[in-house]
Amino acid sequence: MRLASFTAGPTKPHPKSMTLGQLAGHVAEMLSRTEGMLGGDLDFAAMGSSYRPLVSAGKRELLETFDRGAARLRSALAGKDDAVLRETWTMRQGPKVLMSMPRHAAIRANALHHVIHHRGQLTVYLRLLGVPVPATYGPTADTPVS
C-alpha cells in the first residue's frame, strides 16, 4: 500500500482530520523542525509562506526524513550544556506570543510529546484502514505474543 494513495478520500477519519499522508509527513519532518529550537526564537510572521509540508511518495522517504531529522537533532544537542537548554525559547506570530518556555521543555514537548501524540493518531488511522498496527509499547492485536 503506497502512502501517496492516502491523500484524499476515506483516509480521513473526520473532515477536520489530516489525511494519512499528511499526518505521516508531519511526523516524519517534526524532529528536523525541533532542531531549530536550539537557535533563535520562531516567528511565523517572519517566515512568510515559504514552508511546504512534506508530501511523500512512500514509506522509504518518510523513514529517511524521520531518521535524518533525528540525527540532526542529536547532533545539534551534542555539546549543549544545561545553561543553553535553560534559556527561554519563544514561538510567536508577530507580536502575539504563542509559547514561551525553557528550550529543554520546548524540545521535550515538540520532539517527544508531539511525536507521541501523532504516532497514536497514525495507529488509529492504520487500524481504520485495516492495516496491521505495529507494536509501539508492546504487542498489539496484530502482533502475536510468543
C-alpha positions in Angstrom: 0.0 0.0 0.0 1.5 3.3 -1.0 1.1 6.4 1.1 0.7 8.6 -2.0 -2.7 6.9 -2.4 -3.7 8.2 1.0 -4.0 11.8 0.2 -7.8 12.0 -0.3 -11.0 10.1 0.3 -11.6 7.7 3.1 -8.2 8.1 4.6 -9.5 10.9 6.9 -11.4 9.6 9.9 -13.1 13.0 10.2 -13.5 16.0 7.9 -11.3 18.1 10.2 -8.6 15.5 10.3 -5.4 15.3 8.2 -5.1 12.6 5.6 -2.9 9.6 6.5 -0.2 11.0 4.1 -0.3 14.5 5.6 -0.1 13.1 9.1 2.8 10.7 8.3 4.6 13.6 6.6 4.1 15.8 9.7 5.5 13.1 12.0 8.4 12.4 9.6 9.6 16.0 9.5 8.9 17.0 13.1 12.3 16.3 14.6 14.2 18.3 11.9 12.0 21.3 12.8 12.7 20.8 16.5 16.4 21.3 15.8 15.6 25.0 15.3 14.7 25.4 18.9 18.4 25.4 19.7 18.8 28.6 17.6 16.7 31.8 17.8 13.1 32.2 18.5 10.5 31.2 15.9 8.3 33.9 14.4 5.7 32.5 11.9 5.0 36.0 10.7 8.7 36.5 9.7 8.7 33.1 7.9 6.2 34.2 5.3 4.7 31.4 3.2 7.9 29.6 2.3 7.1 26.4 4.3 5.7 23.5 2.4 4.7 20.3 4.3 6.3 17.1 3.2 4.3 15.2 0.6 5.9 11.8 0.5 5.9 9.3 -2.3 6.1 6.4 0.2 7.3 4.8 3.3 11.0 4.9 2.5 11.0 8.7 2.1 9.1 9.1 5.3 11.5 6.9 7.3 14.6 8.6 5.7 13.2 12.0 6.6 12.5 11.0 10.2 15.9 9.4 10.6 17.7 12.4 9.1 15.8 14.7 11.4 16.6 12.6 14.5 20.3 12.6 13.5 20.3 16.4 13.0 18.6 16.9 16.4 21.1 14.6 18.2 23.9 16.4 16.5 22.5 19.8 17.4 22.1 18.7 21.0 25.6 17.3 21.3 27.8 19.6 23.4 25.0 21.8 24.6 25.2 22.5 28.3 22.4 22.9 30.7 22.7 26.7 30.6 21.8 26.7 26.9 18.9 24.4 27.5 17.5 26.5 30.3 17.4 29.6 28.1 13.9 30.8 27.2 12.7 29.9 23.7 9.6 31.7 22.2 7.3 30.8 19.4 5.2 33.8 18.1 3.0 35.1 15.3 4.4 38.6 15.0 3.7 40.3 18.4 1.5 37.5 19.7 3.4 35.0 21.8 2.1 31.5 21.2 4.5 29.7 23.5 7.5 30.7 25.7 9.4 28.2 27.8 12.9 26.9 28.5 14.5 25.3 25.5 14.6 21.9 27.1 10.9 22.0 27.8 10.1 23.1 24.3 12.2 20.4 22.8 10.6 17.8 25.0 7.1 19.0 24.1 7.8 19.0 20.4 10.4 16.2 19.9 8.7 13.8 22.3 5.2 14.6 23.3 4.1 15.9 19.9 5.6 12.9 18.1 4.0 10.5 20.5 0.6 12.2 20.1 0.7 12.0 16.3 2.1 8.4 16.4 -1.0 7.5 18.3 -3.2 9.1 15.7 -1.3 7.2 13.0 -2.0 3.8 14.7 -5.7 4.7 14.7 -5.6 5.6 11.0 -3.9 2.3 10.2 -6.5 0.3 12.3 -9.4 2.1 10.5 -7.8 1.2 7.1 -7.3 -2.4 8.1 -3.5 -2.2 8.1 -1.8 -4.2 10.8 -0.8 -1.9 13.7 2.9 -2.3 14.7 4.0 -2.8 18.3 4.8 0.5 19.9 4.7 -0.1 23.7 4.4 -3.8 23.4 2.3 -6.3 21.3 -0.8 -5.2 19.5 -3.8 -7.2 18.4 -1.8 -7.6 15.2 1.5 -8.9 16.7 1.3 -12.3 18.2 2.7 -12.9 21.6 5.3 -15.6 21.6 
